[in-house]
């Protein structure tokens, strides 16, 4: 175990506070509300309890006790300056903001040998500030460029977390440990009541949530990292174990799902079949195709009969359509013939009368002059004679022809009228035939849709029956579930692998014997100093779980044992870092540990042991740690030098903020309306 216990002890705390200052506003001309100096080693913040006769005289009116003078608020302000996002529960924050709307809290501290000052707002406005090597009052004057608050938080994170062998728990994925996790351990909530080694924050306190995936395991693993109780090989094995655990969880969930899936699929097929067969949900499904009374047989017969009927109907419709198309072609040909006959008859009614070419030419000369007689042609005697002779010649035949033509025309017009009527009849029949053909085609389309629907129902019926049979075979083992078999085989391999890794991990953790013995020796020494030689402290780590226990001879038992074992476990981690074991910040803050059922006598011995530890390491000027503890119990006289702040409820000026913090007055609706006006 060489290298885990350094021979040279630490000389300085890695983190320690020099001063806390409360400001009413940013006006530097006003003195601060309170300036609290701290030193190395043990620092006691004492909230003085009222005397037993409080309330019987005006000197000690019953107002508050040592429990409500500002001890916990001071602890929260320290945590706030160290990077926590809040400085109390909602009620406390509201009262502080109400009393000091422009208030600030400042801190001067040393981080890894580097001096910093921090200033954070308590009131309603203002940005947090930080800078190196300046007093906190001067932070009010720095501008945005000089403000290094984000650098300060980053420096805290990097220095306090850099020496951890791992940046995150082995089974947390990519979620690393943060500074706020370490801060939570070294500054426990009073509301957590010191109940367990891993329980640091309470939901009632309004603190930052830690959000560990596994609160106990991840908290204890961080303590082990700080105590250097984790080897590189264990980190590798732990990650492998975490990966195997994660995959096994997925495989087991998959197995559960795969086992449920056939039953789910079977129920889905039955539901679908009942819907097709129009059966109620709770009905027993009989799918025996040989049973003539079964709904399946009846439904199949119904669908098959419907398909056969529809097919027969479609064939009949097809024959009607074919016949109508033949008639349509015939009627259309008749209509064409009638049309041609009508056109021919209409042309025949126009009977032309031919004239002699000479006469026709003479008639065209009307209006023109004769060349020979120099008179109009119509006055020419020759022309008149010729035209008269012509009229005599053609007059009688023309009249006869006119009679003949008139008689023929009348006959042909009679024929044309009959042909027109016959044509209209054929057109009417043709239109009616076309309408009937359209109705037949529409009826055929409708029957085809019915046929498709019936066939689809029959296909769905057959599909769900087949799927049900396949799933039933799967459930009853007639066919293997290949995917389930593969996943189950992999899960079995993972379980074997996990057992191997766990055994390997236990073997590695057992190798910490010397390291656990060194830490246990410091713990045992603290127990004996705080109690007596009849008690001893034991440290164990079964399966990676740190356990600090007090083994007693007689007398001490119950909650007091658990509380003291826990409080001294925290002190042991700090003391180990002073001895060169681990990377604890060597800063510790305990808020009223006696309130977790520690007896006053035991509590006083405990405080004296912490003072002895301070002096053994060089006193309040040279001790390599800082331990701040609040109490309502009067410290023993030998601890006067350890008291850094004394708070009292009466007068109010002796409270943390120098006054009683009151809740904001409730504003009435009338006041709100008046303010808005």
Long-range contacts (C-beta under 8 A, 24 or more apart in sequence): 1-512, 1-513, 1-514, 1-515, 1-518, 4-228, 4-514, 4-515, 4-518, 4-581, 5-515, 5-518, 5-579, 5-580, 5-581, 6-579, 6-580, 6-581, 7-580, 8-580, 9-578, 9-579, 9-580, 9-617, 9-624, 10-577, 10-578, 10-579, 10-580, 10-586, 10-624, 11-622, 11-624, 12-110, 12-113, 12-624, 13-40, 13-110, 13-585, 13-586, 13-587, 13-623, 13-624, 13-625, 13-626, 14-111, 14-112, 14-159, 14-160, 14-577, 14-583, 14-584, 14-585, 14-586, 14-587, 15-109, 15-110, 15-111, 15-112, 15-156, 15-160, 15-585, 15-586, 15-587, 15-626, 16-40, 16-109, 16-110, 16-586, 16-587, 16-625, 16-626, 17-78, 17-107, 17-108, 17-109, 17-587, 17-626, 17-628, 18-108, 18-109, 18-110, 19-106, 19-107, 19-108, 19-136, 20-74, 20-77, 20-78, 20-81, 20-105, 20-106, 20-107, 21-105, 21-106, 21-107, 21-108, 21-136, 21-137, 22-77, 22-103, 22-104, 22-105, 22-106, 22-122, 22-656, 22-657, 23-103, 23-104, 23-105, 23-106, 24-100, 24-102, 24-103, 25-100, 25-102, 25-103, 25-104, 26-102, 26-104, 26-126, 26-140, 28-137, 28-140, 32-137, 33-100, 33-103, 33-657, 33-658, 34-656, 34-657, 34-658, 36-74, 36-644, 36-645, 37-644, 38-626, 38-628, 38-644, 39-620, 39-621, 39-626, 39-644, 40-614, 40-618, 40-619, 40-620, 40-621, 40-622, 40-623, 40-624, 40-625, 40-626, 41-611, 41-613, 41-614, 41-615, 41-617, 41-619, 41-620, 41-623, 41-625, 41-626, 41-627, 41-642, 42-607, 42-610, 42-611, 42-613, 42-614, 42-620, 42-627, 42-629, 42-639, 42-642, 43-626, 43-627, 43-628, 43-629, 43-642, 43-644, 44-607, 44-629, 44-630, 44-631, 44-635, 44-639, 44-642, 44-643, 44-644, 45-71, 45-74, 45-628, 45-629, 45-630, 45-631, 45-643, 45-644, 45-645, 45-647, 46-630, 46-631, 46-632, 46-634, 46-635, 46-643, 46-645, 46-646, 46-647, 47-71, 47-630, 47-631, 47-632, 47-647, 47-648, 48-632, 48-634, 48-646, 48-647, 48-648, 48-649, 49-632, 49-633, 49-634, 50-649, 50-650, 60-650, 61-650, 63-649, 63-650, 63-652, 63-660, 64-649, 64-650, 64-655, 64-660, 65-632, 65-649, 66-632, 66-647, 66-648, 66-649, 67-592, 67-632, 68-649, 69-647, 69-648, 69-649, 69-654, 69-655, 69-656, 70-647, 70-655, 70-656, 70-657, 71-591, 71-592, 71-630, 71-631, 71-632, 71-647, 71-656, 72-190, 72-591, 72-592, 72-630, 73-656, 74-630, 74-645, 74-656, 75-187, 75-190, 75-589, 75-591, 75-628, 75-630, 77-105, 78-107, 78-187, 78-589, 78-628, 79-183, 79-187, 79-207, 79-589, 80-105, 80-120, 81-105, 81-106, 81-107, 81-109, 81-118, 81-120, 82-107, 82-156, 82-183, 82-187, 83-153, 83-156, 83-179, 83-180, 83-183, 84-180, 84-183, 84-207, 84-208, 85-208, 86-206, 86-207, 86-208, 87-120, 87-122, 88-206, 89-204, 89-205, 89-206, 90-206, 91-663, 92-206, 92-661, 93-206, 94-663, 94-664, 95-661, 95-662, 95-663, 95-664, 96-122, 96-657, 96-661, 97-122, 97-123, 97-124, 98-661, 98-662, 98-663, 98-664, 99-657, 99-659, 99-661, 99-662, 100-657, 106-136, 106-137, 106-139, 107-136, 108-135, 108-136, 111-155, 111-156, 111-159, 111-160, 112-155, 112-159, 114-155, 116-152, 116-155, 118-149, 118-152, 153-179, 160-585, 163-583, 164-222, 164-225, 164-226, 164-583, 165-225, 165-228, 165-230, 165-231, 165-232, 165-235, 166-225, 166-230, 166-235, 169-212, 169-213, 169-214, 169-217, 169-218, 169-221, 169-222, 169-242, 170-221, 170-235, 170-238, 170-239, 170-241, 170-242, 171-213, 171-214, 171-217, 171-238, 171-241, 171-242, 171-245, 171-246, 172-212, 172-213, 172-214, 172-218, 175-213, 177-222, 177-225, 180-208, 180-210, 181-210, 181-212, 181-219, 181-222, 182-222, 182-226, 182-585, 184-208, 184-210, 185-219, 185-222, 185-223, 185-226, 185-570, 186-570, 186-574, 186-584, 186-585, 186-587, 186-588, 186-589, 187-588, 187-589, 188-570, 188-589, 188-590, 188-591, 189-591, 190-591, 190-592, 190-595, 193-595, 193-596, 194-562, 194-563, 194-566, 194-567, 194-593, 194-596, 195-562, 195-566, 195-596, 196-566, 197-223, 197-546, 197-547, 197-548, 197-566, 197-569, 198-223, 220-544, 220-545, 220-546, 221-544, 223-546, 223-573, 224-541, 224-544, 224-546, 226-573, 226-582, 226-583, 226-584, 227-519, 227-546, 227-573, 227-576, 227-581, 227-582, 227-584, 228-515, 228-581, 228-582, 228-583, 229-512, 229-515, 229-516, 229-519, 229-541, 229-546, 229-582, 231-508, 231-511, 231-512, 233-508, 234-505, 234-508, 234-509, 237-501, 237-504, 237-505, 237-508, 238-505, 240-501, 241-498, 241-501, 241-502, 241-505, 244-494, 244-497, 244-498, 244-501, 245-498, 247-494, 248-491, 248-494, 248-495, 248-498, 251-487, 251-490, 251-491, 251-494, 252-491, 254-487, 255-484, 255-487, 255-488, 255-491, 258-481, 258-483, 258-484, 258-487, 259-484, 262-471, 262-474, 262-475, 262-481, 263-475, 265-467, 265-471, 266-468, 266-471, 266-472, 266-475, 269-464, 269-467, 269-468, 269-471, 270-468, 272-460, 272-464, 273-461, 273-464, 273-465, 273-468, 276-457, 276-460, 276-461, 276-464, 287-465, 287-468, 296-461, 296-465, 299-461, 300-458, 300-461, 303-454, 303-457, 303-458, 303-461, 304-458, 306-450, 306-454, 307-451, 307-454, 307-455, 307-458, 310-447, 310-450, 310-451, 310-454, 311-451, 313-447, 314-444, 314-447, 314-448, 314-451, 317-440, 317-443, 317-444, 317-447, 318-444, 320-440, 321-437, 321-440, 321-441, 321-444, 324-433, 324-436, 324-437, 324-440, 325-437, 327-433, 328-430, 328-433, 328-434, 328-437, 331-426, 331-429, 331-430, 331-433, 332-430, 334-426, 335-423, 335-426, 335-427, 335-430, 338-419, 338-422, 338-423, 338-426, 339-423, 341-419, 342-416, 342-419, 342-420, 342-423, 345-412, 345-415, 345-416, 345-419, 346-416, 348-408, 348-412, 349-409, 349-412, 349-413, 349-416, 351-401, 351-405, 351-408, 351-409, 353-398, 353-401, 353-402, 355-394, 356-390, 356-394, 358-386, 358-390, 359-386, 359-387, 359-390, 362-386, 362-387, 363-387, 505-544, 506-543, 509-541, 509-543, 509-544, 512-541, 515-581, 516-540, 516-541, 518-576, 518-581, 519-572, 519-576, 519-581, 522-572, 522-575, 522-576, 522-579, 522-581, 523-548, 523-568, 523-569, 523-572, 526-568, 526-571, 526-572, 526-575, 526-609, 526-613, 527-564, 527-568, 529-609, 529-612, 529-613, 530-564, 530-568, 530-602, 530-605, 530-606, 530-609, 531-556, 531-564, 531-602, 531-605, 537-565, 537-568, 537-572, 548-572, 556-602, 558-597, 559-596, 559-597, 560-597, 560-598, 560-599, 560-602, 563-593, 563-596, 563-597, 563-598, 564-598, 564-602, 564-606, 567-593, 567-598, 567-606, 568-606, 571-610, 571-613, 571-627, 574-625, 574-627, 575-613, 575-625, 577-625, 578-617, 578-624, 578-625, 586-624, 586-625, 586-626, 587-625, 587-626, 587-627, 588-625, 588-626, 588-627, 588-628, 589-627, 589-628, 589-629, 590-627, 590-628, 590-629, 590-630, 591-629, 591-630, 592-630, 592-631, 592-632, 593-629, 594-631, 594-632, 594-633, 595-632, 600-633, 603-631, 603-633, 604-633, 604-635, 604-636, 607-631, 607-635, 607-636, 607-639, 607-642, 608-636, 608-638, 608-639, 611-638, 611-639, 611-642, 614-642
